[in-house]
Amino acid sequence: MATDGKRRISQILRALARAYPDARCELEHRNALELLVATILSAQCTDERVNAVTRNLFRKYRSAADYARAPEGELEKDIRPTGFYRAKARSIRAACRMIVEEFGGEVPQTMEELIRLPGVARKTANVVLGTAFGAAAGIVVDTHVLRVARRLGLSRAETPEKVEQDLMAAVPRARWIAVSHQLIFHGRYCCKARKPLCGECPVEELCASEDKQPPSG
């Protein structure tokens, strides 16, 4: 990467760190299992709605074995407000069954093992590894990160997998966990899909996106 490109990326990273020093995973959880379940539920659903559902869910189901032996219809009812509840219930029950049978009831702590779990791809695995275990195995690429990375010119790729590869190549590994949260916060609260808040953007001067909004007034 050219020196100018590296300097620009460093400027973006510093600006995001200053703007979102307290960025963190907003899915409420007390352990790796709860985070895994919450992240599966978060697909096509807001964190706020997931948190509203898991407050009762996590009181009812305390272990992987609890989810594994839950009647399918009952778990579907418990998570219905998150949408796509039948597929999510199947994934949670199957993943927890594997956790019980192959990992002694404990959520595995490597990317290779996590992505073997039904319903778990790299995004979910990165959330669990980074937040629950402090392991920098990759960068979380959800819809917010995908949008922000492309708008900032950090990647031109179309798929989360390729965007993650570009980000991992551009961002120092020591920053992977933090920058995941910072990019998500930036996309969620500033660089919004329909109408980005460019007048409030901490990296506006470094952005040449076609989606930039003209100054108000």
MODELLER restraints for C-alpha pairs under 7 A, 6 or more apart:
rsr = mdl.restraints
at = mdl.atoms
rsr.add(forms.Gaussian(group=physical.xy_distance, feature=features.Distance(at['CA:12:A'], at['CA:203:A']), mean=6.25, stdev=0.5))
rsr.add(forms.Gaussian(group=physical.xy_distance, feature=features.Distance(at['CA:15:A'], at['CA:202:A']), mean=6.03, stdev=0.5))
rsr.add(forms.Gaussian(group=physical.xy_distance, feature=features.Distance(at['CA:15:A'], at['CA:203:A']), mean=6.29, stdev=0.5))
rsr.add(forms.Gaussian(group=physical.xy_distance, feature=features.Distance(at['CA:16:A'], at['CA:182:A']), mean=6.18, stdev=0.5))
rsr.add(forms.Gaussian(group=physical.xy_distance, feature=features.Distance(at['CA:16:A'], at['CA:202:A']), mean=6.92, stdev=0.5))
rsr.add(forms.Gaussian(group=physical.xy_distance, feature=features.Distance(at['CA:17:A'], at['CA:182:A']), mean=6.92, stdev=0.5))
rsr.add(forms.Gaussian(group=physical.xy_distance, feature=features.Distance(at['CA:19:A'], at['CA:202:A']), mean=6.52, stdev=0.5))
rsr.add(forms.Gaussian(group=physical.xy_distance, feature=features.Distance(at['CA:20:A'], at['CA:182:A']), mean=5.88, stdev=0.5))
rsr.add(forms.Gaussian(group=physical.xy_distance, feature=features.Distance(at['CA:23:A'], at['CA:181:A']), mean=5.40, stdev=0.5))
rsr.add(forms.Gaussian(group=physical.xy_distance, feature=features.Distance(at['CA:23:A'], at['CA:182:A']), mean=5.57, stdev=0.5))
rsr.add(forms.Gaussian(group=physical.xy_distance, feature=features.Distance(at['CA:23:A'], at['CA:185:A']), mean=6.55, stdev=0.5))
rsr.add(forms.Gaussian(group=physical.xy_distance, feature=features.Distance(at['CA:24:A'], at['CA:181:A']), mean=5.40, stdev=0.5))
rsr.add(forms.Gaussian(group=physical.xy_distance, feature=features.Distance(at['CA:25:A'], at['CA:181:A']), mean=6.52, stdev=0.5))
rsr.add(forms.Gaussian(group=physical.xy_distance, feature=features.Distance(at['CA:26:A'], at['CA:47:A']), mean=6.61, stdev=0.5))
rsr.add(forms.Gaussian(group=physical.xy_distance, feature=features.Distance(at['CA:27:A'], at['CA:38:A']), mean=6.55, stdev=0.5))
rsr.add(forms.Gaussian(group=physical.xy_distance, feature=features.Distance(at['CA:27:A'], at['CA:47:A']), mean=5.82, stdev=0.5))
rsr.add(forms.Gaussian(group=physical.xy_distance, feature=features.Distance(at['CA:27:A'], at['CA:51:A']), mean=6.26, stdev=0.5))
rsr.add(forms.Gaussian(group=physical.xy_distance, feature=features.Distance(at['CA:28:A'], at['CA:51:A']), mean=5.93, stdev=0.5))
rsr.add(forms.Gaussian(group=physical.xy_distance, feature=features.Distance(at['CA:29:A'], at['CA:35:A']), mean=5.41, stdev=0.5))
rsr.add(forms.Gaussian(group=physical.xy_distance, feature=features.Distance(at['CA:31:A'], at['CA:132:A']), mean=6.75, stdev=0.5))
rsr.add(forms.Gaussian(group=physical.xy_distance, feature=features.Distance(at['CA:32:A'], at['CA:107:A']), mean=6.45, stdev=0.5))
rsr.add(forms.Gaussian(group=physical.xy_distance, feature=features.Distance(at['CA:32:A'], at['CA:128:A']), mean=6.47, stdev=0.5))
rsr.add(forms.Gaussian(group=physical.xy_distance, feature=features.Distance(at['CA:32:A'], at['CA:132:A']), mean=5.31, stdev=0.5))
rsr.add(forms.Gaussian(group=physical.xy_distance, feature=features.Distance(at['CA:33:A'], at['CA:107:A']), mean=6.11, stdev=0.5))
rsr.add(forms.Gaussian(group=physical.xy_distance, feature=features.Distance(at['CA:35:A'], at['CA:128:A']), mean=6.40, stdev=0.5))
rsr.add(forms.Gaussian(group=physical.xy_distance, feature=features.Distance(at['CA:36:A'], at['CA:128:A']), mean=6.13, stdev=0.5))
rsr.add(forms.Gaussian(group=physical.xy_distance, feature=features.Distance(at['CA:37:A'], at['CA:92:A']), mean=6.59, stdev=0.5))
rsr.add(forms.Gaussian(group=physical.xy_distance, feature=features.Distance(at['CA:38:A'], at['CA:50:A']), mean=6.60, stdev=0.5))
rsr.add(forms.Gaussian(group=physical.xy_distance, feature=features.Distance(at['CA:39:A'], at['CA:124:A']), mean=6.07, stdev=0.5))
rsr.add(forms.Gaussian(group=physical.xy_distance, feature=features.Distance(at['CA:40:A'], at['CA:88:A']), mean=6.74, stdev=0.5))
rsr.add(forms.Gaussian(group=physical.xy_distance, feature=features.Distance(at['CA:40:A'], at['CA:124:A']), mean=6.97, stdev=0.5))
rsr.add(forms.Gaussian(group=physical.xy_distance, feature=features.Distance(at['CA:41:A'], at['CA:50:A']), mean=6.46, stdev=0.5))
rsr.add(forms.Gaussian(group=physical.xy_distance, feature=features.Distance(at['CA:41:A'], at['CA:82:A']), mean=6.33, stdev=0.5))
rsr.add(forms.Gaussian(group=physical.xy_distance, feature=features.Distance(at['CA:41:A'], at['CA:88:A']), mean=6.46, stdev=0.5))
rsr.add(forms.Gaussian(group=physical.xy_distance, feature=features.Distance(at['CA:42:A'], at['CA:50:A']), mean=6.13, stdev=0.5))
rsr.add(forms.Gaussian(group=physical.xy_distance, feature=features.Distance(at['CA:45:A'], at['CA:82:A']), mean=5.81, stdev=0.5))
rsr.add(forms.Gaussian(group=physical.xy_distance, feature=features.Distance(at['CA:45:A'], at['CA:83:A']), mean=6.96, stdev=0.5))
rsr.add(forms.Gaussian(group=physical.xy_distance, feature=features.Distance(at['CA:49:A'], at['CA:82:A']), mean=6.61, stdev=0.5))
rsr.add(forms.Gaussian(group=physical.xy_distance, feature=features.Distance(at['CA:50:A'], at['CA:82:A']), mean=6.21, stdev=0.5))
rsr.add(forms.Gaussian(group=physical.xy_distance, feature=features.Distance(at['CA:53:A'], at['CA:79:A']), mean=6.47, stdev=0.5))
rsr.add(forms.Gaussian(group=physical.xy_distance, feature=features.Distance(at['CA:57:A'], at['CA:78:A']), mean=6.79, stdev=0.5))
rsr.add(forms.Gaussian(group=physical.xy_distance, feature=features.Distance(at['CA:61:A'], at['CA:67:A']), mean=6.26, stdev=0.5))
rsr.add(forms.Gaussian(group=physical.xy_distance, feature=features.Distance(at['CA:64:A'], at['CA:96:A']), mean=4.84, stdev=0.5))
rsr.add(forms.Gaussian(group=physical.xy_distance, feature=features.Distance(at['CA:64:A'], at['CA:99:A']), mean=6.75, stdev=0.5))
rsr.add(forms.Gaussian(group=physical.xy_distance, feature=features.Distance(at['CA:64:A'], at['CA:100:A']), mean=6.37, stdev=0.5))
rsr.add(forms.Gaussian(group=physical.xy_distance, feature=features.Distance(at['CA:64:A'], at['CA:105:A']), mean=5.93, stdev=0.5))
rsr.add(forms.Gaussian(group=physical.xy_distance, feature=features.Distance(at['CA:65:A'], at['CA:96:A']), mean=6.64, stdev=0.5))
rsr.add(forms.Gaussian(group=physical.xy_distance, feature=features.Distance(at['CA:65:A'], at['CA:97:A']), mean=6.89, stdev=0.5))
rsr.add(forms.Gaussian(group=physical.xy_distance, feature=features.Distance(at['CA:65:A'], at['CA:100:A']), mean=6.26, stdev=0.5))
rsr.add(forms.Gaussian(group=physical.xy_distance, feature=features.Distance(at['CA:67:A'], at['CA:92:A']), mean=7.00, stdev=0.5))
rsr.add(forms.Gaussian(group=physical.xy_distance, feature=features.Distance(at['CA:67:A'], at['CA:93:A']), mean=5.47, stdev=0.5))
rsr.add(forms.Gaussian(group=physical.xy_distance, feature=features.Distance(at['CA:67:A'], at['CA:96:A']), mean=6.24, stdev=0.5))
rsr.add(forms.Gaussian(group=physical.xy_distance, feature=features.Distance(at['CA:68:A'], at['CA:93:A']), mean=4.63, stdev=0.5))
rsr.add(forms.Gaussian(group=physical.xy_distance, feature=features.Distance(at['CA:68:A'], at['CA:94:A']), mean=6.72, stdev=0.5))
rsr.add(forms.Gaussian(group=physical.xy_distance, feature=features.Distance(at['CA:68:A'], at['CA:96:A']), mean=5.27, stdev=0.5))
rsr.add(forms.Gaussian(group=physical.xy_distance, feature=features.Distance(at['CA:68:A'], at['CA:97:A']), mean=4.84, stdev=0.5))
rsr.add(forms.Gaussian(group=physical.xy_distance, feature=features.Distance(at['CA:72:A'], at['CA:89:A']), mean=6.78, stdev=0.5))
rsr.add(forms.Gaussian(group=physical.xy_distance, feature=features.Distance(at['CA:75:A'], at['CA:89:A']), mean=6.11, stdev=0.5))
rsr.add(forms.Gaussian(group=physical.xy_distance, feature=features.Distance(at['CA:76:A'], at['CA:85:A']), mean=5.49, stdev=0.5))
rsr.add(forms.Gaussian(group=physical.xy_distance, feature=features.Distance(at['CA:76:A'], at['CA:86:A']), mean=5.75, stdev=0.5))
rsr.add(forms.Gaussian(group=physical.xy_distance, feature=features.Distance(at['CA:76:A'], at['CA:89:A']), mean=5.56, stdev=0.5))
rsr.add(forms.Gaussian(group=physical.xy_distance, feature=features.Distance(at['CA:79:A'], at['CA:85:A']), mean=5.98, stdev=0.5))
rsr.add(forms.Gaussian(group=physical.xy_distance, feature=features.Distance(at['CA:91:A'], at['CA:118:A']), mean=5.37, stdev=0.5))
rsr.add(forms.Gaussian(group=physical.xy_distance, feature=features.Distance(at['CA:91:A'], at['CA:119:A']), mean=4.87, stdev=0.5))
rsr.add(forms.Gaussian(group=physical.xy_distance, feature=features.Distance(at['CA:94:A'], at['CA:118:A']), mean=6.04, stdev=0.5))
rsr.add(forms.Gaussian(group=physical.xy_distance, feature=features.Distance(at['CA:95:A'], at['CA:117:A']), mean=4.94, stdev=0.5))
rsr.add(forms.Gaussian(group=physical.xy_distance, feature=features.Distance(at['CA:95:A'], at['CA:118:A']), mean=5.04, stdev=0.5))
rsr.add(forms.Gaussian(group=physical.xy_distance, feature=features.Distance(at['CA:98:A'], at['CA:117:A']), mean=6.82, stdev=0.5))
rsr.add(forms.Gaussian(group=physical.xy_distance, feature=features.Distance(at['CA:99:A'], at['CA:105:A']), mean=5.12, stdev=0.5))
rsr.add(forms.Gaussian(group=physical.xy_distance, feature=features.Distance(at['CA:99:A'], at['CA:106:A']), mean=6.19, stdev=0.5))
rsr.add(forms.Gaussian(group=physical.xy_distance, feature=features.Distance(at['CA:99:A'], at['CA:107:A']), mean=6.25, stdev=0.5))
rsr.add(forms.Gaussian(group=physical.xy_distance, feature=features.Distance(at['CA:108:A'], at['CA:114:A']), mean=6.00, stdev=0.5))
rsr.add(forms.Gaussian(group=physical.xy_distance, feature=features.Distance(at['CA:109:A'], at['CA:129:A']), mean=6.51, stdev=0.5))
rsr.add(forms.Gaussian(group=physical.xy_distance, feature=features.Distance(at['CA:111:A'], at['CA:125:A']), mean=6.24, stdev=0.5))
rsr.add(forms.Gaussian(group=physical.xy_distance, feature=features.Distance(at['CA:111:A'], at['CA:137:A']), mean=6.82, stdev=0.5))
rsr.add(forms.Gaussian(group=physical.xy_distance, feature=features.Distance(at['CA:114:A'], at['CA:120:A']), mean=6.74, stdev=0.5))
rsr.add(forms.Gaussian(group=physical.xy_distance, feature=features.Distance(at['CA:114:A'], at['CA:125:A']), mean=5.89, stdev=0.5))
rsr.add(forms.Gaussian(group=physical.xy_distance, feature=features.Distance(at['CA:115:A'], at['CA:121:A']), mean=5.27, stdev=0.5))
rsr.add(forms.Gaussian(group=physical.xy_distance, feature=features.Distance(at['CA:115:A'], at['CA:122:A']), mean=6.54, stdev=0.5))
rsr.add(forms.Gaussian(group=physical.xy_distance, feature=features.Distance(at['CA:115:A'], at['CA:125:A']), mean=6.54, stdev=0.5))
rsr.add(forms.Gaussian(group=physical.xy_distance, feature=features.Distance(at['CA:123:A'], at['CA:140:A']), mean=5.16, stdev=0.5))
rsr.add(forms.Gaussian(group=physical.xy_distance, feature=features.Distance(at['CA:123:A'], at['CA:141:A']), mean=5.92, stdev=0.5))
rsr.add(forms.Gaussian(group=physical.xy_distance, feature=features.Distance(at['CA:123:A'], at['CA:142:A']), mean=6.85, stdev=0.5))
rsr.add(forms.Gaussian(group=physical.xy_distance, feature=features.Distance(at['CA:126:A'], at['CA:137:A']), mean=6.55, stdev=0.5))
rsr.add(forms.Gaussian(group=physical.xy_distance, feature=features.Distance(at['CA:126:A'], at['CA:138:A']), mean=5.98, stdev=0.5))
rsr.add(forms.Gaussian(group=physical.xy_distance, feature=features.Distance(at['CA:126:A'], at['CA:139:A']), mean=6.39, stdev=0.5))
rsr.add(forms.Gaussian(group=physical.xy_distance, feature=features.Distance(at['CA:126:A'], at['CA:140:A']), mean=5.57, stdev=0.5))
rsr.add(forms.Gaussian(group=physical.xy_distance, feature=features.Distance(at['CA:127:A'], at['CA:140:A']), mean=6.30, stdev=0.5))
rsr.add(forms.Gaussian(group=physical.xy_distance, feature=features.Distance(at['CA:129:A'], at['CA:135:A']), mean=5.13, stdev=0.5))
rsr.add(forms.Gaussian(group=physical.xy_distance, feature=features.Distance(at['CA:129:A'], at['CA:136:A']), mean=6.98, stdev=0.5))
rsr.add(forms.Gaussian(group=physical.xy_distance, feature=features.Distance(at['CA:130:A'], at['CA:136:A']), mean=5.67, stdev=0.5))
rsr.add(forms.Gaussian(group=physical.xy_distance, feature=features.Distance(at['CA:130:A'], at['CA:177:A']), mean=5.60, stdev=0.5))
rsr.add(forms.Gaussian(group=physical.xy_distance, feature=features.Distance(at['CA:136:A'], at['CA:173:A']), mean=6.90, stdev=0.5))
rsr.add(forms.Gaussian(group=physical.xy_distance, feature=features.Distance(at['CA:136:A'], at['CA:176:A']), mean=6.09, stdev=0.5))
rsr.add(forms.Gaussian(group=physical.xy_distance, feature=features.Distance(at['CA:136:A'], at['CA:177:A']), mean=5.94, stdev=0.5))
rsr.add(forms.Gaussian(group=physical.xy_distance, feature=features.Distance(at['CA:138:A'], at['CA:168:A']), mean=6.70, stdev=0.5))
rsr.add(forms.Gaussian(group=physical.xy_distance, feature=features.Distance(at['CA:138:A'], at['CA:176:A']), mean=6.52, stdev=0.5))
rsr.add(forms.Gaussian(group=physical.xy_distance, feature=features.Distance(at['CA:139:A'], at['CA:164:A']), mean=5.99, stdev=0.5))
rsr.add(forms.Gaussian(group=physical.xy_distance, feature=features.Distance(at['CA:139:A'], at['CA:168:A']), mean=6.70, stdev=0.5))
rsr.add(forms.Gaussian(group=physical.xy_distance, feature=features.Distance(at['CA:139:A'], at['CA:176:A']), mean=5.51, stdev=0.5))
rsr.add(forms.Gaussian(group=physical.xy_distance, feature=features.Distance(at['CA:139:A'], at['CA:177:A']), mean=6.63, stdev=0.5))
rsr.add(forms.Gaussian(group=physical.xy_distance, feature=features.Distance(at['CA:139:A'], at['CA:180:A']), mean=5.64, stdev=0.5))
rsr.add(forms.Gaussian(group=physical.xy_distance, feature=features.Distance(at['CA:140:A'], at['CA:180:A']), mean=5.36, stdev=0.5))
rsr.add(forms.Gaussian(group=physical.xy_distance, feature=features.Distance(at['CA:141:A'], at['CA:160:A']), mean=5.74, stdev=0.5))
rsr.add(forms.Gaussian(group=physical.xy_distance, feature=features.Distance(at['CA:141:A'], at['CA:164:A']), mean=6.22, stdev=0.5))
rsr.add(forms.Gaussian(group=physical.xy_distance, feature=features.Distance(at['CA:144:A'], at['CA:184:A']), mean=5.49, stdev=0.5))
rsr.add(forms.Gaussian(group=physical.xy_distance, feature=features.Distance(at['CA:144:A'], at['CA:187:A']), mean=4.70, stdev=0.5))
rsr.add(forms.Gaussian(group=physical.xy_distance, feature=features.Distance(at['CA:144:A'], at['CA:188:A']), mean=6.33, stdev=0.5))
rsr.add(forms.Gaussian(group=physical.xy_distance, feature=features.Distance(at['CA:145:A'], at['CA:183:A']), mean=5.58, stdev=0.5))
rsr.add(forms.Gaussian(group=physical.xy_distance, feature=features.Distance(at['CA:145:A'], at['CA:184:A']), mean=5.60, stdev=0.5))
rsr.add(forms.Gaussian(group=physical.xy_distance, feature=features.Distance(at['CA:145:A'], at['CA:187:A']), mean=6.52, stdev=0.5))
rsr.add(forms.Gaussian(group=physical.xy_distance, feature=features.Distance(at['CA:146:A'], at['CA:160:A']), mean=6.46, stdev=0.5))
rsr.add(forms.Gaussian(group=physical.xy_distance, feature=features.Distance(at['CA:146:A'], at['CA:163:A']), mean=6.80, stdev=0.5))
rsr.add(forms.Gaussian(group=physical.xy_distance, feature=features.Distance(at['CA:148:A'], at['CA:183:A']), mean=6.95, stdev=0.5))
rsr.add(forms.Gaussian(group=physical.xy_distance, feature=features.Distance(at['CA:148:A'], at['CA:187:A']), mean=6.01, stdev=0.5))
rsr.add(forms.Gaussian(group=physical.xy_distance, feature=features.Distance(at['CA:148:A'], at['CA:191:A']), mean=6.76, stdev=0.5))
rsr.add(forms.Gaussian(group=physical.xy_distance, feature=features.Distance(at['CA:149:A'], at['CA:155:A']), mean=5.69, stdev=0.5))
rsr.add(forms.Gaussian(group=physical.xy_distance, feature=features.Distance(at['CA:150:A'], at['CA:156:A']), mean=5.69, stdev=0.5))
rsr.add(forms.Gaussian(group=physical.xy_distance, feature=features.Distance(at['CA:151:A'], at['CA:209:A']), mean=4.96, stdev=0.5))
rsr.add(forms.Gaussian(group=physical.xy_distance, feature=features.Distance(at['CA:152:A'], at['CA:207:A']), mean=5.29, stdev=0.5))
rsr.add(forms.Gaussian(group=physical.xy_distance, feature=features.Distance(at['CA:152:A'], at['CA:208:A']), mean=6.92, stdev=0.5))
rsr.add(forms.Gaussian(group=physical.xy_distance, feature=features.Distance(at['CA:152:A'], at['CA:209:A']), mean=6.53, stdev=0.5))
rsr.add(forms.Gaussian(group=physical.xy_distance, feature=features.Distance(at['CA:154:A'], at['CA:167:A']), mean=6.76, stdev=0.5))
rsr.add(forms.Gaussian(group=physical.xy_distance, feature=features.Distance(at['CA:155:A'], at['CA:163:A']), mean=5.76, stdev=0.5))
rsr.add(forms.Gaussian(group=physical.xy_distance, feature=features.Distance(at['CA:155:A'], at['CA:166:A']), mean=5.87, stdev=0.5))
rsr.add(forms.Gaussian(group=physical.xy_distance, feature=features.Distance(at['CA:157:A'], at['CA:163:A']), mean=5.46, stdev=0.5))
rsr.add(forms.Gaussian(group=physical.xy_distance, feature=features.Distance(at['CA:190:A'], at['CA:196:A']), mean=5.98, stdev=0.5))
rsr.add(forms.Gaussian(group=physical.xy_distance, feature=features.Distance(at['CA:190:A'], at['CA:197:A']), mean=5.19, stdev=0.5))
rsr.add(forms.Gaussian(group=physical.xy_distance, feature=features.Distance(at['CA:190:A'], at['CA:201:A']), mean=6.44, stdev=0.5))
rsr.add(forms.Gaussian(group=physical.xy_distance, feature=features.Distance(at['CA:191:A'], at['CA:197:A']), mean=5.97, stdev=0.5))
rsr.add(forms.Gaussian(group=physical.xy_distance, feature=features.Distance(at['CA:196:A'], at['CA:213:A']), mean=6.80, stdev=0.5))
rsr.add(forms.Gaussian(group=physical.xy_distance, feature=features.Distance(at['CA:198:A'], at['CA:204:A']), mean=6.21, stdev=0.5))
rsr.add(forms.Gaussian(group=physical.xy_distance, feature=features.Distance(at['CA:198:A'], at['CA:212:A']), mean=6.42, stdev=0.5))
rsr.add(forms.Gaussian(group=physical.xy_distance, feature=features.Distance(at['CA:198:A'], at['CA:213:A']), mean=5.94, stdev=0.5))
rsr.add(forms.Gaussian(group=physical.xy_distance, feature=features.Distance(at['CA:199:A'], at['CA:215:A']), mean=6.43, stdev=0.5))
